[in-house]
Amino acid sequence: MTGSQQEARAARTAPPGPPRRATFRLLKQLFTDRLALMGDNAEEYGDVVRIAIGPKTMFLVNHPDLAKHVLADNAANYHKGIGLQEARRALGDGLLTSDGETWRTQRRTIQPVFQPKRISRQAAVVASEVDGLIERLAAREGAGPVEILHEMTGLTLGVLGKTLLDAELGGYETLGHSFEAVQDQAMFEAVTLSMVPQWVPLKKQVQFRAARDDLRRIAEELVDQRLANPVENGEDVLSRLIATGTADSASRERMRDELITLLLAGHETTASTLGWAFHLVDEHPDVAQRLHEEAVEVLGDRLPEYEDLRKLTYTAAVVEEVMRMYPPVWLLPRVAQADDEIGGYHVPAGSDVVVVPYTLHRHPDFWTDPERFDPGRFDAANPAGRPPRYAYIPFGAGPRFCIGNSLGVMEAVFVLAMASRDLELRKVPGKVVEPEAMLSLRVRGGLPMTVHRRAAEHRRAA
């Protein structure tokens, strides 16, 4: 056999993975502990793993070079996959779920809203919204635990409405619950391989249908409000969607899909990151103290400004380390459109290929003591200590790199700095904090915390 024939044969070889007899164990993990499913198999079988569960076969990719291949170098061969396919029932063909020319058109329409200059002009809006949050939290001192995830969801929806839609979302209290129902149903369909008919009146499916109708109603109302009150030369998403659309039903449906997608992706990831941040800061008093000292030094008694992002270096490092340990988008699912080779292994067309930031961010070859929370990994003074580019992908990579990353990071840094300056948030004793891997990686069952104001000389004057 010639060398080229040997290479061709190797390329047709399937990667290692758990045997068929492990199917029931894998099914149990798929339902109850998806992070362990990915992490255990990556640890046991290496950087490319074939996981067969019933009729479904997944290829787990867990190396920076291979992630780069799937997400960037050969991105055209990989369309959106498991989880996002199921979410399309509620989100439609929005930016998160669409592919091909539809996706490219949508990206071109929305991209200008996220230009750095425009985002920088939104800093005052973000700071004002965060200031309101801090005041609300401070008022709850001594009044019992506050559900922090609920507060973060309200904040991020408020910021999203004012910065991207030029609209008030405060009157839509059902948004958070509706998106939770969408995530629950999308993941349920994914783990059951869509084998449960959608008409079966299970509680999840009934809640999902109500949530889908609620989201569509809200999106239609936002479009109608803007059509009735157009903004001259508006730069927000609503204005751009209307300007590039028509009055026909297809255009209205596209606007609705984009708005629902933006509302979900725009608030869920940042809210999840902030929840994990408050949990980890509470676990590490030394980090809490450094955050407080930096906020006092940089901000004093005033609200943060865009230029402060360059000065709040430790706060930014904490946010980056939080997203390393608990990336809000923990799974990047794709479907191969044509045969491919990944890491020397054959991947047939139609295969589910998953890049998992959660496991990649814990890869022992690229991270020292990966289970340890250490913001020093992202010390701006030591850029040489950072891992390879594709070992850290909290916002994805390649053409589908998260369009709203700059706004999300600014919001997270502002919240963490202002809260650390004025308050201490402490978890309720006995609260067990566990991750729940849905479309985003959220804290299972919420995060109740008590609020404690810092001594007057250490907080911003009222």
ROVEXKOL-690946 format. One record per atom (N, C-alpha, C): x, y, z. Coordinates in steps of 0.1 Angstrom, whole numbers, plus 5000, padded with zeros to 4 digits. Layout:
residues N
XYZ ...
***
This chain:
residues 462
500949885000 500050005000 500950125000 500650224991 501450344990 501150435001 502050535003 501850635014 500550715012 500250744999 498950824997 497750735000 497850604997 496750515000 496550505015 497650495022 497550485036 496850615042 497250725037 496650855042 495150855039 494850805027 493450805023 492650715032 493250595035 492550505044 492350565058 493450625063 493350685076 492250795077 492150865066 491150975066 489750915066 489550785062 488250725063 487950665076 488950665085 488750595098 487950685107 487050615114 486150685124 486950705137 486750825143 487450855156 487050755167 487850755178 487450665189 486250725197 485650645205 484450685212 483850575221 482850605229 482350495237 481650385229 481650265234 481050155226 479550155227 478950085218 477450075217 476850035230 477549955238 476949905250 476750015261 477450135258 477350245267 476150335264 475250285255 474150375250 473250425262 472850335271 471950375282 472650485291 473950465294 474650565302 474750695295 474950695282 475050815274 473750885273 472650805272 471250865272 470950935285 471350865296 471150925309 471851055310 473151065306 473951185307 473351295298 472851255286 472251345277 471051415283 470251345291 469151405298 469451485310 470451425318 470651485331 471951565333 473051535325 474251605327 475051615314 474651705306 475251715292 476751765293 477051835303 478451885305 479351755308 478851665316 479651545319 479751465307 478651455299 478751375287 479851425278 479951555276 481051605267 482451595274 482451635286 483751635293 484351495296 483551405300 484051275303 484651205290 483851225279 484351155267 485551225261 485651355262 486851425257 488051375265 487851365278 488951325287 489451185284 488451095281 488850955279 489350925265 488750985255 489050945241 489851045233 490051165238 490851265230 490151375224 490751435214 490351565209 489251555198 489051435192 487951405183 487351275188 486051285191 485351175197 484051145189 483851015187 482550975180 481650925191 480450995193 479450955203 478150915196 477850785197 476650725190 475650705201 474450765199 473350745208 472150715200 471750585200 470650545191 470950585177 470050645170 470250675156 471150805154 471450875165 472150995164 473650975166 474551025158 475951025160 476551165160 477251195170 477851325172 479351315171 480051405166 481451415166 481851535175 482451505186 482951605195 484351655192 484451785190 485751845186 486251925197 487551895202 487951955214 489451995214 489852065203 491152115202 491152245194 491952345198 491852475191 492052475176 492952395171 493152385157 491952325150 491352225156 490152165150 488952255151 488852325162 487752415163 487852525152 489052575150 489352675139 488852615126 489152485123 488752425111 487252425109 486552385119 485052375118 484452515117 484852605126 484152735128 484652845118 485852835113 486452945105 486952895091 487952805091 488552765078 487552705069 486752615074 485752545065 484352565070 484152695074 482852725080 481652705070 481952725057 480852715047 480252565047 481052475052 480552335051 479752295064 479652385073 478952355086 477852455089 476652395088 475452475091 475052455106 474052535110 473652525124 473152385127 473352335140 473052205143 472052185154 472252065161 471352025172 471152135182 469852145187 469552245196 469052375189 469852425180 469452545173 468452505162 468552385157 467552345147 466152335154 466152285166 464852275173 464352415177 465252505181 464852635185 464252715174 464452675161 463852745150 462352755150 461752655157 460252655158 459752785165 460552845174 460152965181 460853085175 462153075171 462953185167 462853205152 462253115145 462153125130 463553135124 463653195113 464953205106 465653335110 465853355122 466653475127 468153455125 468853545129 470353545128 470953425135 470353375146 470953265153 470753135147 469653115139 469352985134 469452975119 469553085111 469553085097 470953045092 470953015079 472252975072 472253035058 473453025051 473553055037 473353205035 472653235023 472453365019 471453445028 470553365034 469553435043 470353495055 471253415060 472053455072 472953575068 473553565056 474453675052 473753805050 472553795044 471753925043 471353975056 470953895065 470553945079 471754005086 472853945085 474053995091 474454135086 474354145073 474654275067 473654385072 472454345073 471454445078 471654495092 472054405101 472154435115 473554475119 474554435112 475954465116 476254615119 475754715111 476054855115 475554895129 474554835134 474054865147 475154835158 476054745155 477054705165 478454755161 478554855153 479754915150 480354985163 481654975165 482255025177 481955165181 481855255171 481555395174 480155405180 479155335174 477855335179 477755275193 478355165195 478355105208 478955195219 480055265215 480655355225 479655465229 478855505220 477855615223 476755565232 476655425233 475655375242 476055355256 477355385259 477855365273 477055435284 476655565281 475955635291 474555575294 473955515283 472655445285 472855325294 473955245291 474155125299 474455165313 475355265315 475655305329 474455355337 473555425330 472255465337 471455355341 471255255332 470455135335 471055055347 472455045347 473054975358 472955055371 472955185370 472855265382 471455235388 470455225380 469055195385 469055065391 469754965386 469854835392 470454835406 471654905407 472254915420 471354985430 470655085426 469755145436 468655055440 468054975431 467054875434 467654765444 468854725441 469454625450 469754675463 470254795464 470554865477 469354875485 468254905479 466954925486 466454795492 467054675488 466554545493 467454495505 468354585509 469254545520 468354515532 468554395538 467854355550 466454305547 466054305535 464654255531 464554115526 465654035529 465653895525 466353885512 466553755507 467253725495 466653785483 467453825473 467053875460 467453765450 466553745441 466853645430 467653725419 468953695420 469953775412 469753745397 469453625393 469253595379 468053675373 467053685381 465853765377 466253905375 466953965385 467454105383 468354125371 469254025369 470054045357 469354035344 468353945344 467453935332 466754065329 466154125340 465554255338 466454365333 467654365339 468654465335 469054445320 469354325316 469854305303 468754335292 467554295295 466454335286 466254485285 466354555296 466254695296 467354765288 468554715290 469754765282 469554735267 469154615264 468954575250 467854665243 466754685250 465654765244 466154905241 466854975250 467255105248 468455125239 469355035239 470555045230 470454995216 469654885215 469554825201 468254845194 467154865202 465854885196 465255025198 465855105206 465355235209 463855225214 463655125223 462355095228 462355055242 461255075249 461155035263 460654895264 461354805271 460854665272 460354645286 460254745295 459854725308 458454675310 457654695300 456254655301 456054505297 457154445293 456954305288 457554205298 456954195309 457454115320 457553965317 456753925307 456753785304 457853735295 458753825291 459753785281 460653685287 461153705299 462153615305 461553475306 460353465311 459653335313 459453265299 459053345289 458853285276 460053225270 461153305271 462453255266 462953125273 462653115286 462952995294 462252875288 460952895285 460152785280 460652745266 461052845258 461652815245 462952725246 463752765256 465052685258 464752545263 463752535272 463452405277 462952315266 462052365258 461452285247 462552245237 463352345233 464452315223 465352205228 465752215240 466652105246 465951975247 464651985251 463851855252 463751785239 463551865228 463451805215 464851745211 465851815214 467251775210 467551645217 467351635230 467751515238 466851395235 465551425231 464651315227 464751285212 465751345205 465951325191 464651355183 463851445188 462551495182 461651375179 461751275188 460851155186 459551165193 459351275201 458051295208 457251385199 456051345194 455251435185 454951565192 455051675184 454851805190 453451835195 452451755190 451051765195 450751705208 451651625213 451451555226 451351665237 450351665245 450151775254 450951765267 452251745266 453151745277 453251895282 453451905295 453552035301 454552125294 455752075291 456752155284 456252205271 455552115263 455052155250 453952255250 453052245260 451952335262 452552475265 453552475275 454152605279 454952665267 455552575259 456252625247 455352695238 454252635235 453352695225 452852835230 452552845243 452052965248 453253075248 454453025251 455553115250 455853165236 455753075226 455953115212 454953225208 453753205212 452753295208 452953435215 453453425228 453753555235 454853625228 455953555224 457053625218 456653685205 455853615197 455453665184 454553785186 453753785196 452853905199 453754025203 454754005211 455554115215 456354175203 456854085195 457654125184 456754205174 455554165172 454654235163 454254365169 454054375182 453754505188 454954605187 456154555188 457354645187 457454695172 457154615163 457254655149 456154755146 454954725151 453754815149 454054955155 454654955167 454955085174 455955165166 456955095160 457955175153 457355225140 456555145133 455855185121 454955305123 454355315135 453455425138 454255545142 455455525148 456355635152 457755615147 457955635134 459255615128 460255705133 461555665134 462655745138 463455785126 463555915124 464155965112 465655935112 466155865102 467555825101 467955735113 466955655118 467255575129 468355475127 469155455137 470355355136 470055225143 468955215150 468655095158 468154985149 468154865155 467754745147 466354755141 465354805149 464054815143 464054905131 464655015132 464655105121 465355045108 466454975110 467154915099 466254795093 465654725101 464854615096 463654675087 463054775092 461954845085 462454905072 463554975073 464155035061 464554945050 464954825054 465454725044 464354625040 463154635046 462054545043 460954605035 459854535034 458654585027 457454555036 456354595031 455154575039 454454435037 455054345029 454454215027 454654125039 453854015039 453853925051 455253865053 455953835042 457253765043 458253865050 458153985047 459054085053 458754105068 457454105071 456954115085 457453995093 457353885087 457853765094 459353765097 460053815087 461553825089 461853925100 461154035101 461354135112 461054065125 459953995126 459553925138 460653825142 461053745133 462153645136 463353705141 463753815135 465053885139 464853945153 463754005156 463554065169 463453955180 462853845178 462753745188 464153685190 464953665180 466253615181 467153715189 467053835185 467853945192 467453955207 466253945210 465753955224 466353835232 466353715226 466853605233 468353615235 469053625223 470553615224 471153745230 470453855229 470953985234 470853995249 469953915256 469853925271 470353805278 470153685272 470353565279 471853545282 472753565273 474153535275 474753625285 474453755285 475053855295 474453825308 473153795309 472553765322 473153645328 473453545320 474053415326 475453445330 476253525323 477553555327 477653635340 476753725342 476653805354 476253715366 475353625364 475053535375 476253455379 476953395370 478153325373 479253415380 479353535375 480253625381 480053655396 478753675399 478453705413 478653585422 478353465416 478653345424 480153325426 480953345416 482353315418 483053425426 482653555425 483153655433 482853635448 481653585451 481253555464 482153445470 482553355461 483353235466 484853275468 485253395463 486653435463 486753575469 486853595482 486853725488 488053815484 489153745480 490353825475 489953895462 489253825453 488853885441 487853995443 486953975452 485954075456 486654205460 487654185468 488354305474 489054385463 489754305454 490454375443 489454445433 488354385431 487354445423 486854575429 486654575442 486154695449 487254805448 488454775451 489554875451 489654935437 489654855427 489754905413 488654995410 487354955413 486255045410 486355175418 486755175430 486855305438 487955385431 489055325428 490155405422 489755465408 489155385400 488855425386 487655515385 486655475392 485355545391 485055655401 485655635413 485255735424 483755725426 483155845426 481755855429 480855865416 481455865405 480755885392 480355755385 479455775375 479155655367 480255625357 480355505353 481455465343 481155525329 482255545322 482155595308 482855495299 482655505287 483255415277 484755405279 485455515281 486855515282 487355435294 486455415304 486855345316 487155195313 486655145302 486855005299 488354975298 489155075294 490555045293 491255055306 490555115316 491155125330 490655025340 489554965337 488954865346 489554725342 490854715342 491554595336 491254475345 491354485358 491054365366 489654315365 488754415364 487354375363 487054305350 487754355339 487654285326 488154145326 489354135334 489954005335 489053905342 488353955352 487353865360 486253825350 485753915342 484653875333 485153775323 486353795318 486953695309 487153555315 487553555328 487753425335 486453365338 485453445341 484053385343 483553315330 483753385319 483353325306 484253205302 485453195307 486253075305 485652955312 485352975325 484852865333 483352835329 482552935326 481152915324 480752995311 481252945299 480853025287 479353025285 478753135283 477353145282 476853055270 477553055259 477252965248 478252845250 477752745256 478652625260 478852525249 477952535239 477952435228 477752505215 478652475205 478452535191 478252415182 476952385179 476552265171 476552295157 477052205149 477052225134 476652095128 476252095115 475951985107 476751985094 477551885092 478451885080 477651865067 477851955058 477051955045 477751865035 479051835036 479751745028 480751665036 481251555031 482251485038 483451575041 484051545053 485151625057 486151535065 487351595067 488351525076 488651625087 488551575099 488851655111 489851575120 491051625121 492051565129 492451425124 492351415111 492751285104 491651185104 490451215109 489351125109 488251165099 487551065094 486551095084 485251135091 484651245086 483351295091 482351295079 481351205079 480451195067 479551315067 479051345055 478051445053 476851415061 476251515067 475051495075 475351475090 476651465093 476951435107 476851555116 476451535128 476451645138 477851655144 478351775143 479751815148 479551915158 480051895170 479951995181 481252035186 481452165186 482552225193 482052275207 482752235217 482252265231 483152355238 482852495238 483752585246 483952545260 482952485266 483052445281 484252345283 484352245274 485452155275 486752215270 486652285259 487852355253 488552445263 487652515270 488252615280 488852545292 488652415293 489252335304 490352235299 490752245287 491652155281 492952165288 493452055295 494652065303 495952095295 495952075282 497152115274 497252265272 496152335274 496252485272 495952565284 495452505295 495152575307 495752505319 496552585327 497052525339 496052525350 495852415356 494852395367 493552455363 492952395352 491752465346 490552475354 490352395365 489252405373 489352525384 490452585384 490652695394 490252825388 489552905395 489153045391 490253135393 490853185383 492053275383 492053385373 491453495376 491453615367 492853655362 493853615369 495253645365 495653585351 494853485347 495153425334 494953535323 494153635325 493853735315 494453865319 495553865326 496253985330 496754055318 496254185316 496654255304 498154275303 498854275314 500254295315 501054175310 500354065309 501053935305 500353875293 500353935282 499653875270 500253745265 501553725268 502253605264 501653485271 501053505282 500553395290 499153345285 498553415276 497253365271 497453245262 496453165262 496453045253 496253075239 496352975230 496052995215 494653055213 494553125203 493353205200 492053115201 492052995195 490852915195 490752825207 491652835217 491352765230 490452845239 490052965235 489153055242 488153115233 486953065233 485953115223 484653135229 484553225239 483253245246 482153305237 482653365226 481653435216 481653355203 482153235203 482253165190 483453205183 483453185170 484653215161 484253205147 485053265138 484753265124 483753355120 483053335108 482053425103 480853445113 480653355121 479453365131 479853405144 481053475145 481453535158 480353625163 480053615176 478853685182 478953835178 477853885172 477754015167 477654115179 477254075190 476954165201 478054155212 479154105210 480154075220 480654205227 480854315220 481354435226 480354495236 479054495232 478054545241 477954465253 477954325251 477854235263 478954255273 480154265268 481354285277 481254415284 480954525277 480754655283 479754645295 478654585292 477554575302 478054495314 478654385312 479154305323 480154375331 481154445325 482154515332 481554625340 480654705334 479954815342 479254755354 478454645352 477654595363 478654545374 479654475371 480554415381 481254525388 481754625381 482454735388 481554815397 480354855392 479454935401 478954855413 478654735411 478154655422 479254625432 480454605427 481654575436 481954705444 481754815438 482054945445 481054975457 479854945454 478754995464 478254885472 478354755468 477554645475 478454525477 477954435485 478454295486 477154215485 477254115476 476254015473 476653885478 475953825487 476353695493 475253585491 475753475487 474753365484 474153325497 472853275496 472153225507 472853095512 473153085525 473852975531 473152845527 473952745522 473452615518 473052605504 473052715497 472652715483 473752645475 473352535468 474252465459 474152515445 475252565440 475252625426 475752525416 474852495407 475252395396 474852455383 475652415373 475352465359 474152385353 473452445344 472352385337 472652415322 472952305315 473352325301 472152325292 471552445289 470452455280 471052515267 470252605260 470852675249 471952765254 471852815266 472952885273 473252815285 474352845292 474852775304 474452865316 473352825322 472752905333 472952835346 472652915357 472652855370 471352785372 471452655376 470252575378 469452625390 468152655388 467252685399 467452825405 468152915398 468253055402 469453075412 469553195416 470753235425 470253335435 469653295446 469253395456 470453445464 470553575466 471653635473 471153745482 471853775493 471453885502 472354005498 471754125500 472454245496 472954315509 474154365508 474854435519 475554555514 475154675518 475754795514 477154805520 478154855513 479454875518 479355005528 480355015536 480455125545 480455255537 479855365543 479655485536 480855535529 482055525536 483255585531 483755505519 483155385516 483655295506 482655285494 481655365494 480655355483 480355485478 479755495466 479455615459 478455695467 478655825468 477655905475 476355905468 475255905476 473955895471 473556025463 
***
